[in-house]
Structures are given as structure tokens and as C-alpha cells.
Amino acid sequence: MSLRPFQYLEPDSLEEAASLLSKDGARALAGGSDLLSEMKEGVIAPQALVSLAGLEDLRGVEATSDGVRIGAMSSLASLAANTELQQRYRVLTEAAAGIATPQIRNVGTLGGNLCQRPRCFYYRSPHTLCLKKGGDSCLALPGNSKYLCIIGGERCYIVHPSDMAVALVALDADVELCGPAGRRNIPLNEFFTGPGSNIRAENALQHGEVVASVSLPLLPEGTNSTYLKAREREAGDFALVSVAAVVAVANGRITWTRIVLGGVAPYPFRATTAEEYLMGAATVDVDTVAAEAGRRAIAGATPLRDNAYKVDLAANLVKLAIISLLSGDDVEWPKS
Ligand SMILES: Cc1cc2nc3c(=O)[nH]c(=O)nc-3n(C[C@H](O)[C@H](O)[C@H](O)COP(=O)(O)OP(=O)(O)OC[C@H]3O[C@@H](n4cnc5c(N)ncnc54)[C@H](O)[C@@H]3O)c2cc1C
């Protein structure tokens, strides 16, 4: 498949980038590891690529009075290796370290990871016109649904591919967006949208907007966190199911928690039923508490023909994550 000609633009400021991106057919280019494959595979044909590489505003990890701000152009490798983040937000650095391969983590950026497009075969094939590309039906449903969602599907059944999204939602992160109308901050949990809101997009980015940064709040005393990811291949593979678990404990009880699942829904799925169950739970009979939280985390799932395996996988990953956090032991988790 040959590439169609396109313009390559290098803005000097976020404002200029937003203005260039407001033009029809323009797309933001970060590391290019997803965007350029979509172009080479003939899935999309933008008329202009607006490089974000020269924008200093989008770089760096900086401690703030109320947490940490991470620029959208930070590479995944730099985040995985950041010792400050490793100590305070382990779930995030574990998620980053488990993404793809070293080469992709070196070029892939936080913003690109959050805004990457779905991996559904039927979306990625240039030969099929699925709902996301303007077609009138989901071709995956009668085809292969092994990798699709078990929660939140509505005409389209993709899963959100980003591991960073799952970890960041579990950290109650906010995202800063910059566009032609200026800057705005929203909770990352509200940034990701399901097919019911706009079947052709996976997030709330408006025309011309870019992700500028992500902010993490300070976490309560006694917080520990982890990211567990089950995949088919050990190297360079997306999650079949993943869990980001964050738990704060004081005086033998859970005082704060977030349980977020990846690979099960078109967005990072916050398992609030499990969170409610865990809040206030005593940390004595850890196995029982963890198993019940796992069961509740996925209780509302409605699997498709080929993906009922995700229900047990998700329940078990949640259980393992909680056992690991409450016992302080690392766990062996299933790789397939
Ligand atoms: C073999 C392989 C395995 C992978 N495995 C995993 C995995 O296990 N887990 C996982 O999470 N990911 C995985 N990925 C995806 C990979 O992490 C992404 O390709 C990468 O993070 C995208 O970042 P980028 O900077 O290269 O983005 P680009 O390719 O430049 O952009 C991706 C998309 O985001 C948009 N975009 C980029 N930056 C911004 C911004 N700041 N604001 C608004 N829009 C923006 C672009 O327009 C484009 O649509 C895998 C990819 C490959 C090829």
C-alpha cells in the first residue's frame, strides 16, 4: 500500500499547533508509532501531519504542590524509568514498562498512547468499512469477537488499547487539553468516551485540540498500587485483560481504592462495585476479600460469542492484584 502525499508541518507553539490542527484533514503527529502505521496500512490518509515534537510545553515531568504534571510528549520509556514516579505511582510505571517493545516505548509518547486508535481487526483493515470508518454495521460481531469488549459495547465492541489510560484513571488523573478555544482540564475518566457518545471517536478531544499534559494528585498516606496485564504473547502485546489497582490502608482497613480494568470495555472501566465493597474492608482475610472484589468487579459483563474467557481472567487479575497489594508480595500472574 503506498502512502498518499501529505504536508508535514512544524509549529513553534501550542497555539499554532491548534490552529493548524483545526484545518480539515490535519492530524497530530507525536512519535508516529500508531499514526504512521494507520497511514501505511491504508486505514487513514491525512492531508497534513502537525508535528508536536518542537513544543516545549508538552515536555517533562514536574512535581507540583498538589502532585505531578507529565507533559504529553514524554516518552513511555522515560516514564517507566522515572524513579520519582516508580516510588509514588508504581501502577503507572509498571503499565509503561509493560507496553509493546523497547523500540516502541522509546518513540511512543504519553499523549499518543492515550489517543491511539483501536486495534480491532475490522477497524485496522483497509478492506472493511466498519462503523468507525463510516460503515453501517459491526463486522466483528459475526466474525471474530475474541479480543472485543464484554462491557459497554453499543453497536461497536472495541476495547480501549491504552495501558497508560487504565493506570492513569486509577490514579484519578486530570488531562489538560489545548485547542483553538484555549485550554481546559477534565478528569481523564471523562476524557474517554464509549461508542454511544460518538462511534467514530474514543475520546472527548474537540476539533483542533491536543492533549498537553496529565496531572496526578497526591495520594493518601499508606497507598500502594500495581498493574497486572494478561496477554497472549509475553513480548510486545496488548492486554487481553489488565487491572490497575490502587489501595490505601490505615489501621488494618482499606481507606481508599481504585480498581480499573483494561481490555474489557471501549474505555478504561472503573469497577466501582468492587471499590465500594473494598472500602472499609479489614485486611485480615485477604484471600476472601480479594476473591469477592474480583467477582464483583466484572459482575455486569455480557460476553460475546468468543470472549467469555475474559470474565474469569478479569476476576482473577483483580484478586491477584489485591492479594499482592495487601500482602506486600509480588505475584505471578497469568501470561495467557
Ligand atoms: C507492536 C505494537 C505493540 C503495542 N503494544 C501496546 C501495549 O501493549 N499497550 C499499549 O498501551 N500500547 C501498545 N501499543 C501502542 C503504542 O503504545 C502506541 O503506538 C504509542 O504509544 C503511540 O504514541 P506515539 O507518540 O507514537 O503516537 P502517534 O502514533 O504519533 O499518535 C497516535 C494517535 O494519537 C494522536 N496524538 C498523538 N499525540 C497527541 C496529543 N498530544 N494530543 C492529541 N492527539 C495526539 C495522533 O494524531 C494519532 O491519532 C503497541 C504498538 C505496537 C506497534
The ligand as an SDF file (V2000), in Angstrom:
LIG
                    3D

 53 58  0  0  0  0  0  0  0  0999 V2000
    3.5950   -3.8400   18.1050 C   0  0  0  0  0  0  0  0  0  0  0  0
    2.9020   -2.8530   18.9930 C   0  0  0  0  0  0  0  0  0  0  0  0
    2.5510   -3.2330   20.2660 C   0  0  0  0  0  0  0  0  0  0  0  0
    1.9130   -2.3210   21.1200 C   0  0  0  0  0  0  0  0  0  0  0  0
    1.5420   -2.7250   22.3750 N   0  0  0  0  0  0  0  0  0  0  0  0
    0.9270   -1.8500   23.1960 C   0  0  0  0  0  0  0  0  0  0  0  0
    0.5510   -2.2280   24.5000 C   0  0  0  0  0  0  0  0  0  0  0  0
    0.7860   -3.3480   24.9390 O   0  0  0  0  0  0  0  0  0  0  0  0
   -0.0780   -1.3120   25.2730 N   0  0  0  0  0  0  0  0  0  0  0  0
   -0.3480   -0.0390   24.8470 C   0  0  0  0  0  0  0  0  0  0  0  0
   -0.8850    0.7540   25.6040 O   0  0  0  0  0  0  0  0  0  0  0  0
    0.0020    0.3430   23.5970 N   0  0  0  0  0  0  0  0  0  0  0  0
    0.6270   -0.5210   22.7870 C   0  0  0  0  0  0  0  0  0  0  0  0
    0.9920   -0.1250   21.5330 N   0  0  0  0  0  0  0  0  0  0  0  0
    0.6250    1.1960   21.0760 C   0  0  0  0  0  0  0  0  0  0  0  0
    1.7430    2.1810   21.3180 C   0  0  0  0  0  0  0  0  0  0  0  0
    1.8980    2.3540   22.6970 O   0  0  0  0  0  0  0  0  0  0  0  0
    1.3310    3.4550   20.6430 C   0  0  0  0  0  0  0  0  0  0  0  0
    1.5260    3.2520   19.2560 O   0  0  0  0  0  0  0  0  0  0  0  0
    2.1130    4.6620   21.0890 C   0  0  0  0  0  0  0  0  0  0  0  0
    2.0200    4.8910   22.4590 O   0  0  0  0  0  0  0  0  0  0  0  0
    1.5690    5.8930   20.3620 C   0  0  0  0  0  0  0  0  0  0  0  0
    2.3620    7.0020   20.7270 O   0  0  0  0  0  0  0  0  0  0  0  0
    3.0060    7.9170   19.5830 P   0  0  0  0  0  0  0  0  0  0  0  0
    3.6520    9.0260   20.2830 O   0  0  0  0  0  0  0  0  0  0  0  0
    3.8470    7.0980   18.6610 O   0  0  0  0  0  0  0  0  0  0  0  0
    1.6740    8.3920   18.8820 O   0  0  0  0  0  0  0  0  0  0  0  0
    1.3640    8.7090   17.3480 P   0  0  0  0  0  0  0  0  0  0  0  0
    1.4230    7.4720   16.5390 O   0  0  0  0  0  0  0  0  0  0  0  0
    2.1530    9.8670   16.8680 O   0  0  0  0  0  0  0  0  0  0  0  0
   -0.1590    9.1690   17.5110 O   0  0  0  0  0  0  0  0  0  0  0  0
   -1.1670    8.2500   17.8520 C   0  0  0  0  0  0  0  0  0  0  0  0
   -2.5240    8.9450   17.7500 C   0  0  0  0  0  0  0  0  0  0  0  0
   -2.6510    9.9180   18.7630 O   0  0  0  0  0  0  0  0  0  0  0  0
   -2.7930   11.2330   18.2090 C   0  0  0  0  0  0  0  0  0  0  0  0
   -1.9650   12.0780   19.0720 N   0  0  0  0  0  0  0  0  0  0  0  0
   -0.6610   11.9090   19.3860 C   0  0  0  0  0  0  0  0  0  0  0  0
   -0.2780   12.7770   20.3340 N   0  0  0  0  0  0  0  0  0  0  0  0
   -1.3680   13.5320   20.6160 C   0  0  0  0  0  0  0  0  0  0  0  0
   -1.6110   14.6010   21.5160 C   0  0  0  0  0  0  0  0  0  0  0  0
   -0.6640   15.0890   22.3470 N   0  0  0  0  0  0  0  0  0  0  0  0
   -2.8380   15.1430   21.5370 N   0  0  0  0  0  0  0  0  0  0  0  0
   -3.8150   14.6810   20.7270 C   0  0  0  0  0  0  0  0  0  0  0  0
   -3.6580   13.6580   19.8660 N   0  0  0  0  0  0  0  0  0  0  0  0
   -2.4380   13.0850   19.8150 C   0  0  0  0  0  0  0  0  0  0  0  0
   -2.3250   11.1240   16.7660 C   0  0  0  0  0  0  0  0  0  0  0  0
   -2.9680   12.0580   15.9260 O   0  0  0  0  0  0  0  0  0  0  0  0
   -2.7220    9.6900   16.4430 C   0  0  0  0  0  0  0  0  0  0  0  0
   -4.0920    9.5950   16.0990 O   0  0  0  0  0  0  0  0  0  0  0  0
    1.6390   -1.0160   20.6680 C   0  0  0  0  0  0  0  0  0  0  0  0
    2.0130   -0.6200   19.3790 C   0  0  0  0  0  0  0  0  0  0  0  0
    2.6300   -1.5220   18.5450 C   0  0  0  0  0  0  0  0  0  0  0  0
    3.0080   -1.0710   17.1690 C   0  0  0  0  0  0  0  0  0  0  0  0
  1  2  1  0
  2  3  1  0
  2 52  2  0
  3  4  2  0
  4  5  1  0
  4 50  1  0
  5  6  2  0
  6  7  1  0
  6 13  1  0
  7  8  2  0
  7  9  1  0
  9 10  1  0
 10 11  2  0
 10 12  1  0
 12 13  2  0
 13 14  1  0
 14 15  1  0
 14 50  1  0
 15 16  1  0
 16 17  1  0
 16 18  1  0
 18 19  1  0
 18 20  1  0
 20 21  1  0
 20 22  1  0
 22 23  1  0
 23 24  1  0
 24 25  2  0
 24 26  1  0
 24 27  1  0
 27 28  1  0
 28 29  2  0
 28 30  1  0
 28 31  1  0
 31 32  1  0
 32 33  1  0
 33 34  1  0
 33 48  1  0
 34 35  1  0
 35 36  1  0
 35 46  1  0
 36 37  1  0
 36 45  1  0
 37 38  2  0
 38 39  1  0
 39 40  1  0
 39 45  2  0
 40 41  1  0
 40 42  2  0
 42 43  1  0
 43 44  2  0
 44 45  1  0
 46 47  1  0
 46 48  1  0
 48 49  1  0
 50 51  2  0
 51 52  1  0
 52 53  1  0
M  END
$$$$
